[in-house]
Amino acid sequence: MNNKFKVSTAMLITILIASCGSNEENKKPVAVTAVKYNTMELQPKQISGNVQLPGVMQPFQFVQIFPKINGFVKNVAVDRGSAVHQGQVLITLDAPEVAQQVAAAMQKYTQAQAAYITSKDRYRRMLETSKTPGTIAPFDLEAAASKMQGDSATAQGEYASYKAAETMKNYLTIIAPFDGVITERNVHPGALAGPGAQNAKPLLVLQQLSKLRLEVVIPEQFATQINEGDKVHFKANALPGQEFSGEVSRSSQSLSDKFRSETIEIDVLNPDNKFKPGMYAEVTLPTSGNAHAFVVPKSAIIVTTERKYIVALENNTTHLVDIAEGNQSSDSTEIFINLTNGDKIVTNPNYRIKDGDTLAQ
């Protein structure tokens, strides 16, 4: 029994020693010799070309029309699809109490103005009489002047109230703020309209369609390469076989925090209503490349679900270095990487290469 125990113990010790020796061997760099690897030295270079991005047509001007004051809808002069001009009457509201407020304000102003005219005439008469010494006491003259000034201020205040009431009355007539097309109507005569709640629908929606904005969202890596005035080409998905051109009209000049992208706009003239708001387009934009990039073959980049990287070499030892991509051509791509000019990389790496391996030359 004791002999068996001794033999088992010896075998266990032997296995542990062999295992430790195997682990030590695994920790040593592995020489990868099964594949012939090609290398290149990094050189600053850039790729100029084009990038295709999706865009969407938007009206150049867009407004949801809500009433300023409460009133019953008396007349709706337009409907969905109506072309309107700036200043054209769209909706007329009826609110008798507003007309009464205007009349009351006008009456108060008339009374205040009459009082001012009276006090002004009285002061002038007293001033003329006071030229004869002893006829008018100085205090009475000053009191008349103060009364005239007070009546003047009262008249001006009542006039302002009258004009304000008249302005409120003008809000009963809703007019078009610009030329466009009514694209939505949500009201009919007889309805009670007023300043809407937060989720209330607008009475009308007016869009300018003779000129549109083609909005394109630019990823961060291209944001510095596209400038106002650059020529662009685009195709509308709803108009196959046709290509259109334009230029970058404006940009947001900032990146959104959520998507890390910049929005640019291309003005699109639309006199024949060929384009519709909401249409999607494929936009081709010129890119100038980045002077701080390196250009490598696409085969040099390894892409996994977690990262993009290249294999750099230093004294035949491999280092896996993460990259960010820029412009691309058919077989090459710009990369941004924490390496310097002249550093060597592998141009045909594979997943079997690990960090710290030795590539045999």
C-alpha positions in Angstrom: 0.0 0.0 0.0 2.8 2.4 0.9 4.8 1.5 -2.3 1.7 2.3 -4.4 1.3 5.7 -2.6 5.0 6.5 -3.2 4.7 5.7 -6.9 1.6 7.8 -7.3 3.2 10.7 -5.5 6.3 10.5 -7.7 4.1 10.5 -10.9 2.2 13.5 -9.7 5.3 15.5 -9.0 6.7 14.5 -12.4 3.4 15.7 -14.1 3.5 19.0 -12.2 7.1 19.7 -13.2 6.3 18.9 -16.9 3.3 21.1 -16.7 5.3 24.0 -15.3 8.0 23.5 -17.9 5.3 23.6 -20.6 3.8 26.9 -19.2 7.3 28.5 -19.2 7.7 27.5 -22.8 4.3 29.0 -23.7 5.4 32.3 -22.3 8.3 32.6 -24.7 7.8 34.6 -28.0 6.7 32.3 -30.8 8.6 32.6 -34.1 6.0 32.7 -36.9 7.5 31.1 -40.0 4.7 29.3 -41.7 3.7 32.3 -43.9 5.8 34.7 -45.9 5.0 38.1 -44.6 5.5 41.3 -46.5 6.4 44.6 -44.9 6.5 48.3 -45.8 7.7 51.6 -44.2 5.1 54.2 -43.3 5.2 57.4 -45.3 2.9 60.4 -44.9 0.4 60.5 -47.8 -3.2 61.3 -48.4 -6.0 60.1 -50.6 -8.1 62.7 -52.5 -11.3 61.5 -53.9 -15.0 61.4 -53.3 -17.3 60.1 -50.6 -20.9 59.1 -51.0 -23.3 59.9 -48.2 -27.1 59.8 -47.9 -29.0 63.1 -47.8 -32.6 64.2 -47.3 -34.6 67.1 -48.9 -36.1 69.6 -46.6 -38.2 72.7 -47.3 -36.1 75.9 -47.3 -38.6 77.5 -45.0 -41.2 75.7 -42.8 -43.7 77.0 -40.4 -46.5 75.6 -38.3 -49.3 78.2 -38.0 -51.0 78.6 -34.6 -53.5 81.3 -33.6 -52.2 84.1 -31.3 -55.6 84.7 -29.6 -58.8 82.8 -29.0 -61.5 83.0 -31.5 -64.0 81.0 -33.7 -62.8 80.1 -37.2 -64.9 82.2 -39.5 -63.3 81.3 -42.8 -60.5 79.1 -44.1 -59.3 80.5 -47.5 -56.8 77.7 -48.3 -56.6 73.9 -48.3 -53.9 71.2 -48.5 -51.9 71.8 -51.7 -52.8 75.5 -52.0 -50.0 77.7 -53.4 -50.0 81.0 -51.4 -48.1 84.3 -51.5 -46.6 86.3 -48.7 -49.3 88.5 -47.1 -52.2 86.4 -48.4 -55.1 85.8 -46.0 -55.2 82.2 -44.9 -57.7 82.1 -42.0 -60.1 84.6 -40.5 -61.2 84.3 -36.9 -64.2 85.9 -35.2 -63.9 87.3 -31.6 -66.5 90.0 -30.8 -65.0 90.7 -27.4 -61.8 91.8 -29.1 -63.6 94.3 -31.2 -65.3 95.6 -28.0 -61.9 96.0 -26.4 -60.7 98.0 -29.4 -63.7 100.3 -29.2 -63.3 100.8 -25.4 -59.6 101.6 -25.8 -60.4 104.1 -28.6 -63.0 105.8 -26.4 -60.6 106.2 -23.5 -57.9 107.6 -25.8 -60.4 110.1 -27.3 -61.4 111.3 -23.8 -57.7 111.6 -22.7 -56.8 113.5 -25.8 -59.7 115.9 -25.2 -58.6 116.5 -21.7 -55.1 117.2 -22.9 -56.2 119.6 -25.5 -58.3 121.5 -22.9 -55.5 121.7 -20.3 -53.1 122.7 -23.1 -55.3 125.6 -24.2 -55.8 126.7 -20.6 -52.1 126.8 -20.0 -51.5 128.9 -23.1 -54.1 131.4 -22.1 -52.7 131.7 -18.6 -49.2 132.1 -20.0 -50.3 134.9 -22.3 -52.1 136.6 -19.5 -49.2 136.3 -17.1 -47.2 138.7 -19.3 -49.2 141.4 -17.5 -47.6 141.7 -14.1 -49.8 140.7 -11.2 -52.6 139.0 -13.2 -51.6 135.3 -12.7 -49.8 133.9 -9.6 -46.6 132.0 -10.5 -48.0 128.9 -8.6 -51.2 128.8 -10.7 -49.1 129.0 -13.9 -46.9 126.1 -12.7 -50.0 124.1 -11.7 -51.5 124.6 -15.2 -48.2 123.5 -16.8 -48.1 120.3 -14.7 -51.8 119.6 -15.5 -51.0 119.9 -19.2 -48.0 117.6 -19.0 -50.0 115.0 -16.9 -52.9 115.0 -19.4 -50.4 114.6 -22.3 -48.9 111.5 -20.6 -52.3 110.1 -20.0 -53.3 110.6 -23.6 -50.1 108.9 -24.8 -50.8 105.9 -22.5 -54.3 105.5 -23.7 -53.1 105.8 -27.3 -50.6 102.9 -26.6 -53.4 100.8 -25.1 -55.6 101.5 -28.1 -52.9 100.5 -30.6 -52.2 97.3 -28.5 -55.9 96.4 -28.7 -55.9 97.1 -32.4 -52.9 94.8 -32.9 -54.7 92.0 -31.0 -57.6 92.5 -33.4 -55.3 92.1 -36.4 -54.3 88.7 -35.0 -57.8 87.6 -36.0 -56.6 87.6 -39.6 -53.9 85.0 -40.2 -51.7 85.7 -43.2 -48.9 83.8 -45.0 -45.4 84.8 -43.8 -43.8 83.8 -47.1 -44.5 82.2 -50.5 -45.1 78.5 -50.3 -47.6 75.6 -50.3 -50.0 74.5 -47.6 -49.0 71.0 -46.8 -51.3 70.3 -43.9 -54.7 71.6 -42.7 -56.2 70.7 -39.4 -59.1 73.2 -39.0 -62.6 74.0 -40.4 -65.0 76.9 -40.0 -66.8 77.0 -36.7 -64.0 75.5 -34.7 -62.8 77.3 -31.6 -59.1 78.1 -32.0 -56.6 79.5 -29.6 -53.0 79.4 -28.4 -52.5 75.6 -28.5 -51.5 73.3 -25.7 -48.1 71.7 -25.9 -49.3 68.8 -28.1 -52.0 70.7 -30.1 -51.9 70.4 -33.9 -51.2 73.6 -35.9 -54.1 75.1 -37.9 -52.0 75.0 -41.1 -48.5 74.0 -42.1 -46.7 76.1 -44.7 -43.6 75.0 -46.6 -41.5 76.8 -49.2 -41.0 74.4 -52.0 -39.5 76.5 -54.8 -36.2 76.1 -53.0 -35.1 73.2 -50.9 -32.3 72.3 -48.5 -30.5 69.0 -49.1 -29.2 68.1 -45.7 -26.2 65.7 -45.4 -24.6 64.4 -42.2 -20.8 64.3 -42.5 -18.9 61.8 -40.3 -16.2 63.3 -38.1 -13.3 62.1 -40.2 -14.5 64.0 -43.3 -15.7 67.2 -41.5 -12.5 69.1 -42.1 -12.2 68.1 -45.7 -15.5 69.5 -47.0 -16.0 73.3 -47.3 -18.6 75.8 -48.3 -18.6 76.3 -52.1 -17.4 72.7 -52.9 -19.1 71.3 -56.0 -21.3 68.2 -55.3 -23.4 65.8 -57.3 -26.4 63.9 -56.2 -29.0 61.5 -57.3 -32.6 61.3 -56.0 -33.9 57.8 -55.3 -37.3 58.8 -56.6 -35.8 60.0 -59.9 -33.6 57.1 -61.2 -31.3 57.7 -64.0 -30.9 61.4 -63.4 -27.9 63.2 -61.8 -28.0 66.7 -60.4 -25.3 69.1 -59.2 -25.0 71.9 -56.7 -22.6 73.3 -54.1 -22.2 73.2 -50.3 -24.2 76.3 -49.2 -23.6 76.2 -45.4 -22.6 73.9 -42.6 -23.3 73.7 -38.8 -19.6 74.4 -38.1 -19.8 72.0 -35.1 -20.1 68.3 -34.4 -23.1 66.8 -32.7 -22.3 65.3 -29.3 -24.5 62.3 -30.0 -23.4 61.2 -33.4 -20.0 63.0 -33.8 -21.0 64.4 -37.1 -21.5 67.7 -38.8 -24.5 68.7 -40.9 -24.1 70.5 -44.2 -26.8 71.9 -46.5 -27.0 72.2 -50.3 -29.5 74.7 -51.7 -31.6 73.1 -54.4 -33.7 75.2 -56.8 -37.1 73.6 -57.4 -39.1 75.8 -59.8 -41.0 72.9 -61.4 -41.6 71.0 -58.1 -39.5 68.0 -59.3 -38.2 67.4 -55.8 -40.4 66.9 -52.7 -39.5 67.5 -49.1 -38.6 64.1 -47.5 -37.0 62.7 -50.6 -33.8 60.8 -50.1 -30.7 61.4 -52.2 -27.3 59.9 -52.6 -24.7 62.7 -52.5 -21.2 62.6 -53.9 -18.9 65.0 -52.0 -15.2 65.8 -52.8 -12.6 65.0 -50.2 -9.2 66.5 -50.0 -7.5 63.9 -47.8 -5.6 64.5 -44.6 -2.0 65.6 -44.6 -1.3 63.8 -41.3 -2.4 60.4 -42.5 -0.5 57.3 -43.7 -1.7 55.3 -46.7 -1.6 51.6 -46.4 -3.0 48.7 -48.4 -6.4 47.5 -47.2 -4.9 44.1 -46.7 -2.7 45.5 -43.9 -5.8 46.2 -41.7 -7.3 43.5 -39.5 -10.9 44.1 -38.5 -12.5 42.3 -35.6 -15.8 42.8 -33.8 -13.9 44.8 -31.1 -11.2 46.7 -32.9 -9.3 47.7 -36.1 -5.6 47.3 -36.0 -2.4 46.8 -38.0 0.7 44.8 -37.1 3.8 47.0 -36.5 7.4 45.6 -36.4 10.2 46.6 -34.1 13.3 44.4 -34.3 11.2 41.7 -35.9 8.9 41.7 -32.9 5.2 42.3 -33.6 3.0 45.0 -31.9 -0.7 45.2 -32.5 -1.6 48.9 -32.9 -5.2 50.3 -33.1 -6.0 52.6 -36.0 -8.7 55.1 -37.2 -9.5 55.0 -40.9 -9.9 58.0 -43.2 -10.4 58.3 -47.0 -10.3 55.1 -49.1 -9.5 54.1 -52.7 -10.1 50.8 -54.4 -7.1 49.1 -52.7 -5.7 51.6 -50.2 -6.9 53.5 -47.1 -5.8 56.4 -45.0 -5.0 55.5 -41.4 -4.3 57.6 -38.3 -2.0 55.8 -35.9 0.4 56.4 -33.1 3.5 55.6 -35.2 6.0 57.8 -37.0 7.4 58.2 -40.5 9.6 55.2 -41.4 8.1 52.7 -38.9 7.6 49.2 -40.4 4.3 47.4 -40.6 3.2 44.0 -42.1 1.1 44.4 -45.2 -0.4 40.9 -45.2 -1.0 40.0 -41.6 -3.5 37.5 -40.2 -5.3 36.7 -37.0 -2.7 34.2 -35.9 -0.1 36.9 -35.2 -0.2 37.9 -31.6 1.4 40.8 -29.8 5.1 40.0 -29.1 5.5 37.3 -31.7 8.8 37.2 -33.7 8.6 37.2 -37.4 11.4 35.3 -39.0 13.1 37.1 -41.9 
